[in-house]
Amino acid sequence: MAIKKSVRTLGIAALVLLAASACSSGGGSQSDGSDSAQAPQMEHIHGIGVDPENGAVYAGTHYGLFRIKDDTATRVSEVQDFMGFTVAGPDHFLASGHPGEGQGGHSSVGLIESTDGGQTWQELSLAGEADFHALKYRHGRVYGLNAMTGQLLVSEDKESWQELSREPLADFAVSPEHPDALIATTEQGLVQSADGGRTFEAVSDAPLMIFVGWAEDGTLAGVTPEGALYTADAPDGEWTERGNVGGQPEALTVHSADEIYAATDGTVLVSTDGGTTFRPTIAQ
């Protein structure tokens, strides 16, 4: 399962990723779900998703799941740490992370699921065994990067899991057309897989990126540790610098060629011009 073309052990990029997604104990009260996005609860954003039915934006954070709609952010879940978050369908979410204070149970929740817009969650599998810092749902499969073991895993029923590899990846994305086509970020640069994540080979001439996303329309985007946003039409195509998110990235979601979401400094940003400019999703 070795990465081809001498992609070595992850170092700088992984450290940046871990710093951005670490479960910090600092900052913020834990009040009810009516707080605005400027409140401290939005700190440490680990995942962004868009509900396909109503366009609401969701942010998984250290202090729970927030719904951003009509210039307002509302915490819809209990206060717990969402380390991985992905939208599976309308009001249907998958996540991973850690329970909140006083909730008990395992220190890592494994894979959890909500079918009511994030209000309630059910444990599905790998409680105490997995902490997915990158989580994707596509083609009826759940793909997860387990920070506890370094495993890239996949499941077709959300309960039984297959190990794909243990390569040193920071983030990954899955093709909207082919379930076995993946791209991922490493210390040495972008890599791609044509066998579902079992092996990877380096993508020459791609920039060093920390987060990547792959939209349903085929658009690829990635952001560097310094915040530069690049897009491409194919993993081994030309990567073009578009703009900058203006800080150290915490998360990235590519909804379409025009609509790209990023997080930095506890703020969810949106671009509607393909990554050329970004603005906060909540008026400042």
ZAVOTI-511093 format. One record per residue (C-alpha): residue in three letters; x, y, z. Coordinates in pm, whole numbers, padded with zeros to 5 digits, always signed. Layout:
AlaXYZ;...
END
This chain:
Met+00000+00000+00000;Ala+00293+00233-00043;Ile+00258+00574-00202;Lys+00451+00571-00528;Lys+00719+00823-00631;Ser+00871+00857-00283;Val+00603+01048-00094;Arg+00755+01048+00255;Thr+00616+01067+00607;Leu+00386+01364+00669;Gly+00546+01647+00865;Ile+00485+02019+00821;Ala+00143+01995+00658;Ala+00019+01748+00920;Leu+00138+01972+01200;Val-00051+02264+01050;Leu-00360+02049+01013;Leu-00342+01923+01369;Ala-00288+02274+01501;Ala-00593+02397+01313;Ser-00814+02108+01423;Ala-00685+02045+01776;Cys-00935+02010+02055;Ser-00845+02326+02240;Ser-00997+02383+02580;Gly-00972+02759+02549;Gly-01226+03021+02447;Gly-01596+03057+02462;Ser-01895+02996+02680;Gln-02139+02716+02613;Ser-02479+02884+02608;Asp-02794+02791+02418;Gly-02826+02756+02041;Ser-02931+03113+01965;Asp-02581+03261+01956;Ser-02449+03441+01648;Ala-02153+03326+01440;Gln-01934+03589+01603;Ala-01975+03416+01939;Pro-01678+03215+02073;Gln-01863+02885+02019;Met-01769+02900+01649;Glu-01400+02857+01732;His-01213+02555+01594;Ile-01418+02483+01282;His-01340+02132+01164;Gly-01586+02076+00881;Ile-01829+02263+00653;Gly-02124+02121+00463;Val-02416+02250+00254;Asp-02765+02100+00279;Pro-02865+02017-00081;Glu-03233+02088-00018;Asn-03230+02437+00130;Gly-02874+02565+00088;Ala-02815+02604+00461;Val-02448+02593+00557;Tyr-02342+02379+00853;Ala-02019+02409+01048;Gly-01888+02136+01276;Thr-01692+02297+01559;His-01533+02226+01895;Tyr-01854+02354+02057;Gly-02116+02176+01846;Leu-02280+02192+01505;Phe-02394+02533+01379;Arg-02650+02609+01106;Ile-02582+02927+00907;Lys-02881+03062+00715;Asp-03008+03412+00631;Asp-02716+03587+00801;Thr-02775+03400+01128;Ala-02589+03114+01295;Thr-02767+02880+01534;Arg-02619+02590+01724;Val-02846+02295+01648;Ser-02669+02019+01841;Glu-02553+01959+02193;Val-02216+02104+02287;Gln-01969+01842+02170;Asp-01656+01832+01956;Phe-01717+01766+01586;Met-01377+01672+01442;Gly-01513+01534+01113;Phe-01839+01634+00945;Thr-02004+01561+00609;Val-02348+01602+00453;Ala-02502+01278+00322;Gly-02834+01428+00206;Pro-03113+01666+00311;Asp-03103+01694+00692;His-02881+01383+00684;Phe-02533+01423+00834;Leu-02242+01202+00940;Ala-01979+01310+01189;Ser-01705+01205+01427;Gly-01530+01355+01727;His-01565+01360+02103;Pro-01853+01386+02352;Gly-01913+01709+02536;Glu-01847+01768+02902;Gly-02060+01543+03121;Gln-02196+01332+02834;Gly-01997+01020+02924;Gly-01925+00733+02690;His-01608+00672+02492;Ser-01356+00950+02448;Ser-01411+00925+02071;Val-01757+00870+01928;Gly-01654+00688+01608;Leu-01911+00741+01334;Ile-02236+00912+01434;Glu-02540+01000+01224;Ser-02820+01257+01230;Thr-03133+01246+01015;Asp-03300+01554+01166;Gly-03064+01832+01067;Gly-02812+01773+01346;Gln-03048+01800+01642;Thr-03003+01441+01756;Trp-02728+01188+01685;Gln-02697+00811+01692;Glu-02374+00616+01733;Leu-02327+00379+01441;Ser-01982+00221+01469;Leu-01620+00241+01590;Ala-01698+00422+01917;Gly-01371+00439+02110;Glu-01181+00313+01805;Ala-01198+00597+01552;Asp-01169+00973+01549;Phe-01223+01076+01187;His-01055+01410+01118;Ala-01154+01387+00751;Leu-01488+01233+00659;Lys-01656+01211+00316;Tyr-01982+01054+00195;Arg-02018+00973-00173;His-02142+00689-00396;Gly-02319+00533-00096;Arg-01985+00495+00081;Val-01836+00660+00388;Tyr-01464+00734+00365;Gly-01280+00834+00681;Leu-00928+00922+00789;Asn-00886+00789+01143;Ala-00655+01017+01340;Met-00615+00753+01613;Thr-00452+00497+01383;Gly-00363+00676+01058;Gln-00595+00443+00866;Leu-00794+00547+00561;Leu-01114+00345+00595;Val-01428+00290+00389;Ser-01773+00153+00469;Glu-02076+00078+00255;Asp-02317+00020+00545;Lys-02171+00262+00806;Glu-02107-00030+01040;Ser-01844-00261+00889;Trp-01520-00101+00771;Gln-01239-00192+00533;Glu-00888-00055+00569;Leu-00765+00099+00246;Ser-00422+00220+00352;Arg-00218+00373+00632;Glu-00052+00639+00426;Pro+00041+00972+00589;Leu-00244+01185+00451;Ala-00363+01521+00584;Asp-00690+01549+00389;Phe-00860+01379+00095;Ala-01148+01413-00150;Val-01347+01165-00359;Ser-01437+01204-00725;Pro-01807+01269-00795;Glu-01788+01034-01093;His-01571+00744-00981;Pro-01585+00598-00627;Asp-01229+00468-00655;Ala-01075+00799-00765;Leu-00934+01000-00474;Ile-00697+01289-00423;Ala-00515+01363-00099;Thr-00268+01607+00054;Thr+00070+01511+00196;Glu+00393+01682+00299;Gln+00535+01623-00049;Gly+00231+01760-00229;Leu-00087+01635-00389;Val-00132+01262-00455;Gln-00403+01067-00634;Ser-00542+00716-00625;Ala-00725+00515-00890;Asp-00790+00210-00671;Gly-01005+00354-00394;Gly-00722+00478-00175;Arg-00516+00160-00157;Thr-00221+00315-00339;Phe-00134+00671-00431;Glu+00100+00840-00676;Ala+00229+01195-00673;Val+00069+01466-00886;Ser+00349+01666-01044;Asp+00330+02046-01058;Ala+00043+02074-00810;Pro+00094+02322-00523;Leu+00152+02207-00165;Met-00197+02214-00016;Ile-00345+02121+00321;Phe-00720+02087+00242;Val-00883+01974-00084;Gly-01238+01946-00212;Trp-01410+01796-00516;Ala-01747+01940-00619;Glu-02034+01751-00781;Asp-01969+01941-01105;Gly-01610+01809-01111;Thr-01439+02125-00989;Leu-01133+02066-00773;Ala-01003+02319-00522;Gly-00735+02321-00258;Val-00592+02565-00009;Thr-00231+02598+00103;Pro-00122+02630+00467;Glu-00078+03003+00399;Gly-00435+03038+00270;Ala-00386+03055-00108;Leu-00679+02900-00296;Tyr-00617+02698-00615;Thr-00861+02532-00856;Ala-00828+02273-01132;Asp-01044+02067-01366;Ala-00854+01743-01300;Pro-00599+01626-01039;Asp-00316+01623-01292;Gly-00442+01932-01476;Glu-00330+02291-01436;Trp-00380+02430-01086;Thr-00458+02802-01100;Glu-00424+03036-00804;Arg-00751+03226-00755;Gly-00732+03416-00427;Asn-00662+03386-00057;Val-00881+03305+00244;Gly-00690+03560+00451;Gly-00561+03339+00731;Gln-00464+02989+00836;Pro-00724+02750+00690;Glu-00932+02532+00921;Ala-01166+02366+00669;Leu-01263+02368+00300;Thr-01573+02261+00107;Val-01616+02298-00269;His-01987+02315-00353;Ser-01950+02411-00721;Ala-01718+02588-00963;Asp-01840+02922-00828;Glu-01937+02841-00468;Ile-01650+02756-00232;Tyr-01651+02762+00149;Ala-01353+02793+00379;Ala-01296+02855+00748;Thr-01028+03057+00920;Asp-01004+03209+01267;Gly-01343+03070+01369;Thr-01523+03229+01072;Val-01696+03052+00784;Leu-01617+03227+00456;Val-01786+03194+00118;Ser-01670+03268-00235;Thr-01922+03301-00516;Asp-01663+03375-00784;Gly-01465+03052-00783;Gly-01228+03143-00502;Thr-01116+03484-00626;Thr-01269+03665-00328;Phe-01408+03548+00006;Arg-01646+03711+00253;Pro-01788+03598+00589;Thr-02118+03410+00568;Ile-02238+03627+00859;Ala-02226+04007+00828;Gln-01946+04150+01041;
END
